[in-house]
Amino acid sequence: QVQLVESGGGLVQPGGSLRLSCAASGGTFSSLRMGWFRQAPGKEREFVAAISRTGGSTYYADSVKGRFTISRDNARNTVYLQMNSLKPEDTAVYYCAADYRRTGQTGSTVTYDYWGQGTQVTVSS
């Protein structure tokens, strides 16, 4: 059983930056595909970014491509989401997710087996 804990959310002005962290425990981190999703009020949870087990491949939603960067440090059992050029539309609760099967669609919520509690990101002036 894998446990995920997000941190780093907060309030930031448009154009600003924020880095989210997700610490994993209870499993072999290097065996997990990791993803970030977000959910705004009244909307479905949507895919943001994902990274392969070794970090060799990354994937991004079109809405964040070029602005967000996902990375991982397997020695620290941590995945990161660096968010730059933030927009009000990025306001959401951001969730970390882990997939141990690595057989499903990268951007689908059902692919992922474990989820963190979420961290709030608010982009506002």
Disulfide bonds with the S-S distance in Angstrom:
Cys22-Cys96 2.06
